[in-house]
């Protein structure tokens, strides 16, 4: 049986029991740790999982084809994740990547808007159930292992502000502004004039309402705008968690636009999920159900486009397990609010998001995913020559008396 042979190679440690349709029980692993038991409910599901586990395993969990008999979805996913070390990485061929690039990631304006709506136009009340109060839906920055999510998200924003070297009067573009949290922080703590752009109508409504409520609508403006249609110039450009939606065919256009919009003495910071083992494919279940049109880039794919755009890389930072810990916090909060989320949507939706949060955490904890922050400029002397200013600025921003009215 193909599935049995696959699992025999894939699960070397731990205890996994798989009950097949008809009652046959298969056991995998070395018997260590708590046992995890699952059952596959029909021959059709067995065939689908065996032929395409990357897609069908998540579908089976969503639709009842895979039932957990002992242990929860995180226990099962974590067992699989711990065993990734036994599986050689798959390399995507250049030709296959080119075909999929234009088929799935071309992201023309209408397609980009539709792809964003698929994920980000869910109710803001849903996102409030598991995000921090500022609705930061990107990797937090944990200054200490025991830092709470709220503290880590504040630290992330201040880390970005420090790298941007942003101050009063600077005109700032926030590409992919989310629900407005970073833009409002830039206006409030740095005194900047902010234009935040998004393709999500739900995010736009929330960001605009927050700016009005804070009395900052004149300094933190938000609009439904594609990054390709922005007019500049800007002293500072920041993009957090948006580059993953650009698509590989558009990398050059993206950085060409950043270069066009940035003033000669300007600074840009791009914060994005990346992969450390080189170019590859988007995980098929994620591409279909969570982030259509998305792609996690390797730095080897990004930096050539930066160079061709005429931009200088003035700083690169890799955040390794920060996103794994962020996702753990989100997953735990999601599970604590699961009943309320099911009331907003339904059981299948909850199972889809459980699976998404679990396998995303595994990608950062056990696979090749990380987060990179690129600081970019046009002039080689646009930022200080040492990184001391980053910590110094973060400390200054942490003092309440430094807040700009």
C-alpha atoms as one frame of an Amber mdcrd trajectory, in Angstrom:
protein
   0.000   0.000   0.000   1.447   3.373  -1.033   0.277   5.218   2.087   1.721
   2.594   4.397   5.106   2.720   2.653   5.081   6.515   2.769   4.252   6.677
   6.481   6.812   4.000   7.296   9.511   6.283   5.907   8.015   9.533   7.172
   7.218   8.646  10.804  10.339   7.393  12.569   9.814   8.808  16.080   6.705
   8.961  18.255   3.599   6.800  18.042   1.096   7.103  15.218  -1.761   4.675
  14.757  -3.831   4.826  11.578  -7.119   2.918  11.335  -8.055   2.168   7.735
 -11.558   1.707   6.341 -12.521  -1.844   7.275 -10.727  -1.722  10.626  -7.087
  -2.560   9.832  -4.796  -0.749  12.295  -1.346   0.397  11.174   1.303   1.596
  13.613   4.279   3.824  12.882   7.175   5.298  14.850   9.436   4.069  17.625
   6.805   4.013  20.372   8.112   7.093  22.184   5.854   9.821  23.517   2.072
   9.930  23.779   0.149   7.859  21.201  -1.726   9.634  18.414  -4.529   7.727
  16.701  -6.453   8.696  13.578  -8.928   6.909  11.371  -9.600   7.295   7.654
 -13.325   6.979   7.140 -13.693   5.653   3.589 -11.790   4.003   0.732 -12.268
   7.188  -1.297 -10.518   9.285   1.328  -7.770   6.694   1.628  -7.129   6.914
  -2.112  -7.127  10.704  -2.099  -4.747  10.973   0.865  -2.371   8.372  -0.565
  -2.258  10.027  -3.994  -1.867  13.650  -2.854  -1.253  14.010   0.908  -0.170
  17.642   0.641  -3.660  18.642  -0.457  -5.943  15.829   0.660  -4.858  15.511
   4.293  -6.176  18.971   5.137  -9.302  18.387   3.077  -9.911  15.117   4.899
  -9.652  16.817   8.284 -11.987  19.613   7.178 -14.626  17.286   5.723 -14.577
  14.368   8.158 -12.474  11.977   6.098  -9.762  11.984   8.788 -10.984  11.576
  12.375  -8.782  12.008  15.446  -9.377   9.179  17.893  -6.564   9.924  20.342
  -4.873  13.311  20.604  -5.869  16.616  19.022  -5.067  18.171  15.665  -1.999
  19.935  17.091  -0.727  16.665  18.600  -1.070  14.953  15.223   0.455  17.838
  13.278   3.338  18.244  15.727   4.158  14.544  15.481   4.329  14.844  11.711
   6.372  18.038  12.021   8.952  16.494  14.330   9.520  13.815  11.723  10.176
  16.236   8.857  13.873  15.783   9.515  13.561  12.277   8.067  12.166  13.535
   4.754  14.511  14.957   2.112  13.411  18.411   0.875  11.605  18.439  -2.445
  13.017  20.740  -5.074  10.744  22.364  -7.601  12.059  22.301 -11.148  12.584
  25.597 -12.925  10.061  24.735 -15.646   7.375  23.673 -13.190   7.847  26.900
 -11.236   7.521  28.978 -14.380   4.258  27.275 -15.365   2.760  27.627 -11.900
   3.995  31.207 -11.575   1.876  32.440 -14.450  -1.020  30.118 -13.742  -1.380
  30.836 -10.006   0.685  33.908  -9.122   0.337  36.406 -11.957  -1.964  38.434
  -9.665  -3.336  40.982 -12.093  -5.232  43.741 -10.322  -8.665  42.078 -10.346
  -7.211  38.722  -9.345  -5.168  40.300  -6.563  -8.283  41.984  -5.158 -10.192
  38.689  -5.295  -7.373  36.758  -3.620  -7.103  39.307  -0.816 -10.871  39.237
  -0.261 -10.758  35.443   0.119  -8.739  35.737   3.327  -8.839  39.291   4.645
 -12.482  40.165   4.065 -13.545  37.787   6.801 -15.286  39.554   9.666 -13.005
  41.691  11.817 -14.861  40.199  14.778 -13.379  36.862  13.801  -9.834  38.211
  13.793 -10.429  39.948  17.127 -10.983  36.505  18.653  -7.328  35.510  18.403
  -5.160  38.511  17.458  -3.858  41.147  19.857  -6.024  44.267  20.408  -4.110
  46.191  17.715  -4.999  43.486  15.161  -1.408  42.767  14.163  -1.665  39.825
  11.758   2.042  39.286  11.113   5.100  37.951  12.899   5.620  39.428  16.363
   9.065  40.244  17.766   9.659  38.519  21.101  12.254  40.442  23.147  12.118
  37.639  25.738  10.922  34.031  25.476   8.194  34.717  28.062   6.915  37.925
  26.458   3.158  38.096  25.954   1.791  38.442  22.424   0.715  42.043  23.056
   4.207  43.029  24.184   5.804  41.218  21.258   3.588  42.968  18.708   4.381
  46.369  20.197   8.081  45.429  20.053   7.681  44.462  16.385   6.215  47.847
  15.495   8.929  49.735  17.360  11.600  47.584  15.724  10.212  48.622  12.338
   9.957  52.296  13.307  13.582  52.222  14.436  14.755  50.723  11.142  12.710
  53.236   9.175  14.400  56.155  10.954  11.031  57.841  10.744  10.320  61.209
  12.323   7.835  64.098  12.397   6.721  65.256   8.983   7.985  62.240   7.077
   5.575  61.068   4.427   5.186  57.302   4.827   3.584  54.695   2.567   2.350
  51.526   4.310   1.871  48.880   1.600  -0.631  46.333   2.882  -1.767  48.316
   5.912  -4.045  45.672   7.404  -6.490  47.064   9.955  -4.379  50.191  10.402
  -2.369  49.397  13.516   1.096  50.122  12.147  -0.037  53.238  10.280  -1.633
  54.665  13.402   1.524  53.910  15.385   3.667  55.661  12.770   1.459  58.739
  13.017   1.115  58.727  16.796   4.592  57.722  17.964   6.701  59.166  15.144
   4.586  62.107  14.003   4.565  60.869  10.408   2.039  61.539   7.657   0.861
  58.072   6.629  -0.870  56.691   3.547  -1.935  53.106   4.167  -3.151  50.987
   1.260  -5.005  47.688   1.224  -7.130  45.624  -1.168  -9.454  44.437   1.600
 -12.710  46.346   2.058 -13.082  44.963   5.586  -9.606  46.078   6.589 -10.146
  49.489   5.022 -13.378  50.111   6.928 -11.781  49.155  10.221  -8.617  51.201
   9.625 -10.600  54.304   8.687 -12.891  53.931  11.687  -9.918  53.563  14.020
  -8.258  56.660  12.594 -11.466  58.681  13.027 -11.960  57.451  16.588  -8.366
  58.390  17.474  -8.714  61.849  15.922  -5.947  61.042  13.459  -7.796  60.773
  10.150  -5.828  63.695   8.707  -2.445  62.126   9.508  -3.235  58.444   8.963
  -5.162  58.032   5.717  -6.216  54.668   4.346  -7.456  53.722   0.880  -8.356
  50.769  -1.312  -5.381  50.984  -3.667  -3.159  48.527  -5.511   0.547  49.143
  -4.869   1.046  49.429  -8.629  -1.228  52.475  -8.750   0.341  54.597  -6.007
   1.803  58.022  -6.769   4.732  59.309  -4.735   7.136  60.373  -3.618   7.527
  59.057  -0.056  10.272  59.584   2.483   9.641  56.175   3.998   8.007  52.990
   2.709   7.087  50.034   4.891   5.437  46.756   3.980   4.667  44.093   6.581
   3.236  40.713   5.598   2.163  41.863   2.146   5.065  40.815  -0.106   3.963
  37.170   0.260   0.917  38.112  -1.858   2.822  39.790  -4.697   3.603  36.572
  -6.598   6.950  35.669  -8.107   6.156  37.053 -11.600   5.705  40.517 -10.030
   8.828  40.770  -7.870  10.574  43.099 -10.305   7.541  45.330 -10.754   7.161
  45.550  -6.971  10.712  46.704  -6.290  10.740  48.950  -9.331   7.702  50.665
  -7.837   9.344  50.956  -4.407  12.351  52.574  -6.080  10.160  54.939  -8.101
   8.158  56.043  -5.052  11.098  56.456  -2.648  12.831  59.828  -2.348  16.568
  59.952  -3.016  17.340  60.048   0.722  14.462  57.739   1.666  14.393  54.423
   3.529  12.169  51.387   2.977  11.688  48.313   5.169  10.135  45.154   3.716
   9.054  42.528   6.263   8.064  39.198   4.700   7.920  35.492   5.315  10.738
  33.746   3.473  12.131  30.283   2.907  15.718  29.393   3.746  16.176  26.349
   1.492  15.752  28.053  -1.865  12.887  28.489  -4.350   9.992  26.066  -4.153
   6.205  25.718  -4.473   3.412  27.057  -2.305   1.997  24.233  -0.187  -1.034
  23.071  -2.245  -3.639  23.071   0.556  -2.557  26.559   1.651  -2.712  27.781
  -1.966  -6.240  26.458  -2.452  -7.911  27.271   0.855  -5.946  29.995   2.652
  -3.772  32.208   0.437  -4.625  31.839  -3.262  -2.037  33.604  -5.379   0.476
  33.668  -2.531   4.106  32.619  -2.599   6.786  32.504   0.108  10.034  33.708
  -1.524  13.634  32.748  -0.984  16.044  35.644  -0.586  17.867  34.353  -3.667
  14.735  35.266  -5.653  14.218  38.637  -3.986  17.662  40.228  -3.946  18.241
  40.166  -7.728  15.012  42.151  -8.204  16.119  44.622  -5.515  19.466  45.100
  -7.263  17.912  45.543 -10.699  15.585  48.202  -9.258  18.612  50.264  -8.278
  18.041  49.882  -4.529  20.776  49.288  -1.964  20.306  46.705   0.771  21.445
  48.516   3.915  20.379  45.878   6.436  19.071  42.299   6.468  17.651  40.631
   9.560  16.315  37.085   9.806  13.659  36.347  12.436  13.705  32.585  12.950
  11.362  31.196  15.612   9.516  34.450  16.257   6.715  33.480  13.880   6.459
  29.975  15.331   5.804  31.545  18.736   3.385  34.070  17.221   1.396  31.271
  15.595   1.392  29.297  18.842  -0.217  32.269  20.582  -2.796  32.638  17.817
  -3.558  28.906  17.839  -4.048  28.806  21.597  -6.310  31.860  21.512  -8.239
  30.458  18.564  -8.892  27.209  20.432  -9.974  29.115  23.541 -12.519  31.004
  21.396 -13.459  28.101  19.167 -17.108  27.921  20.210 -17.622  31.620  19.490
 -15.833  31.321  16.135 -18.011  28.366  15.154 -21.036  30.561  15.880 -19.644
  33.233  13.530 -18.956  30.705  10.772 -19.285  26.909  11.100 -17.503  23.723
  12.147 -15.823  23.178   8.792 -14.419  26.711   8.909 -13.000  26.045  12.368
 -11.354  22.845  11.209  -9.852  24.651   8.218  -8.351  27.354  10.422  -7.131
  24.869  13.018  -5.284  23.013  10.294  -3.906  26.246   8.813  -2.579  27.532
  12.138  -1.046  24.161  13.001   0.805  23.526   9.745   1.932  27.145   9.546
   3.541  26.886  12.970   5.231  23.661  11.894   6.656  25.388   8.812   8.543
  27.818  11.072   9.352  25.402  13.884  10.515  22.400  11.858  10.823  23.348
   8.193  12.534  26.109   6.214  10.281  29.106   6.882  11.551  32.291   8.518
  10.888  36.031   8.319  13.254  38.513   6.715  13.375  42.266   7.109  15.116
  44.131   4.305  16.101  47.745   4.852  16.512  49.466   1.485  17.730  52.852
   0.309  18.959  54.672  -2.756  21.939  56.332  -1.065  24.657  54.359   0.670
  24.739  56.865   3.545  20.955  57.029   4.070  21.184  55.121   7.381  23.825
  55.083  10.159  26.898  52.944   9.628  26.303  50.759  12.701  23.129  49.152
  14.040  23.336  50.798  17.468  20.604  53.252  16.501  18.021  50.466  16.329
  18.186  49.525  20.009  18.576  53.144  21.063  15.482  54.180  19.125  13.451
  51.263  20.457  14.335  52.252  24.026  13.378  55.858  23.343  10.058  54.859
  21.785   9.273  52.691  24.813   9.217  55.797  27.055   5.671  57.225  27.196
   6.913  60.821  27.252   8.306  60.355  23.726   4.831  59.880  22.279   3.986
  62.527  19.662   0.631  64.274  20.164
